[in-house]
């Protein structure tokens, strides 16, 4: 069975319920897409928790080396990593019982996405969380 993204209504519900988003691969550089998108998420009222080894802080939030170190359970794990790194991230999410993973636009790993879905996670793949937020949450 191949992976299929949730419907627009399901994505809207996920974004509406979420309060905390862990961003895996959040760059400290303002020019990087992960940084710009995380800044937008903060502006829209989400708490963004950076997951990036070797960094102390990004966007005013303490950074953590791994999902297992997070002090709270995020509602969504937003991933800015290469497709071949998605599998281990999905395994961490499953082990921690995290409810949703968002694999950013341009990143596709069908096997990992299907594994996450089979484990009961909500999965969005190859979509930009900021574009989806703007089209589903702001527009009337």
C-alpha positions as CSV (number, residue, x, y, z in Angstrom):
1,X,0.0,0.0,0.0
2,X,1.5,3.3,-1.0
3,X,1.5,6.4,1.2
4,X,-1.2,9.1,0.7
5,X,-1.3,12.5,2.4
6,X,-4.2,13.3,4.6
7,X,-7.1,15.4,3.2
8,X,-7.0,19.1,3.5
9,X,-9.6,18.9,6.3
10,X,-7.4,16.4,8.2
11,X,-4.4,18.7,7.8
12,X,-6.4,21.7,8.9
13,X,-7.5,19.8,12.0
14,X,-3.9,18.8,12.8
15,X,-2.7,22.4,12.5
16,X,-5.6,23.7,14.5
17,X,-5.0,21.3,17.4
18,X,-1.2,21.5,17.5
19,X,0.5,23.8,20.0
20,X,4.1,22.6,20.0
21,X,6.1,21.7,17.0
22,X,9.6,20.2,17.2
23,X,11.6,21.2,14.2
24,X,14.3,18.6,13.3
25,X,17.2,20.2,11.4
26,X,16.3,23.8,12.3
27,X,19.1,26.0,11.1
28,X,20.4,29.0,13.1
29,X,20.9,30.8,9.8
30,X,18.0,33.2,8.9
31,X,18.5,32.6,5.2
32,X,17.6,28.8,5.5
33,X,14.1,27.6,4.8
34,X,13.9,25.8,8.1
35,X,14.7,29.0,10.0
36,X,12.2,31.1,8.0
37,X,9.4,28.6,8.4
38,X,10.0,28.1,12.1
39,X,9.9,31.9,12.6
40,X,6.5,31.9,10.8
41,X,5.3,29.1,13.0
42,X,6.2,31.1,16.1
43,X,4.4,34.1,14.7
44,X,1.3,32.0,14.2
45,X,1.4,31.1,17.9
46,X,3.1,27.7,17.9
47,X,5.9,26.9,20.3
48,X,8.8,25.8,18.2
49,X,11.4,23.5,19.8
50,X,14.6,23.1,17.8
51,X,16.1,19.7,17.4
52,X,19.6,20.1,16.2
53,X,22.8,18.7,17.8
54,X,25.6,21.2,18.7
55,X,23.3,24.2,19.1
56,X,22.3,25.8,22.3
57,X,19.4,27.9,21.1
58,X,17.6,28.9,17.9
59,X,14.8,31.6,17.7
60,X,14.9,32.1,21.4
61,X,14.2,28.5,22.3
62,X,16.6,26.0,23.8
63,X,17.8,23.4,21.2
64,X,18.0,19.7,21.9
65,X,20.2,17.1,20.3
66,X,17.5,14.5,19.8
67,X,13.7,14.0,20.1
68,X,14.3,11.8,23.2
69,X,15.7,14.8,25.0
70,X,12.7,17.1,24.6
71,X,11.1,18.2,27.8
72,X,7.6,18.0,26.4
73,X,5.9,15.8,23.8
74,X,5.4,17.8,20.6
75,X,2.2,17.7,18.7
76,X,4.0,17.7,15.4
77,X,7.6,16.8,14.5
78,X,8.5,18.9,11.4
79,X,11.5,17.4,9.6
80,X,14.1,19.3,7.5
81,X,16.5,16.4,6.8
82,X,17.5,14.4,3.8
83,X,15.1,11.6,2.7
84,X,17.6,8.9,3.8
85,X,17.5,10.3,7.3
86,X,13.7,10.1,7.7
87,X,13.6,6.4,8.6
88,X,15.6,6.8,11.9
89,X,13.6,9.9,12.8
90,X,10.3,8.0,12.2
91,X,11.6,5.2,14.5
92,X,12.4,7.7,17.2
93,X,8.9,9.2,16.9
94,X,7.3,5.7,17.1
95,X,9.4,4.8,20.1
96,X,8.4,8.0,21.9
97,X,4.7,7.7,21.0
98,X,4.6,11.0,19.1
99,X,1.4,11.7,17.3
100,X,2.4,13.4,14.0
101,X,5.3,13.8,11.7
102,X,5.5,16.4,8.9
103,X,8.1,15.7,6.3
104,X,8.8,19.0,4.5
105,X,8.3,19.7,0.8
106,X,10.9,18.1,-1.5
107,X,11.6,15.3,1.0
108,X,10.1,11.9,0.1
109,X,10.6,8.5,1.9
110,X,7.6,6.3,1.1
111,X,8.7,3.4,3.3
112,X,9.3,5.6,6.4
113,X,6.0,7.4,5.9
114,X,4.1,4.2,5.5
115,X,5.8,2.8,8.6
116,X,4.8,5.9,10.6
117,X,1.2,5.6,9.4
118,X,1.1,1.9,10.3
119,X,2.2,2.8,13.8
120,X,-0.8,5.2,14.1
121,X,1.0,8.5,13.5
122,X,-0.5,11.3,11.4
123,X,1.9,11.8,8.5
124,X,2.2,14.6,6.0
125,X,5.0,14.3,3.4
126,X,6.4,16.5,0.6
127,X,4.3,19.5,1.7
128,X,5.4,22.8,3.3
129,X,3.8,23.4,6.7
130,X,3.9,27.1,6.1
131,X,2.2,26.9,2.7
132,X,-0.4,24.6,4.1
133,X,-1.0,26.8,7.1
134,X,-1.5,29.9,4.9
135,X,-3.9,28.1,2.6
136,X,-5.9,26.2,5.2
137,X,-5.8,28.4,8.4
138,X,-5.6,32.0,7.3
139,X,-7.7,32.0,4.1
140,X,-11.4,32.2,4.7
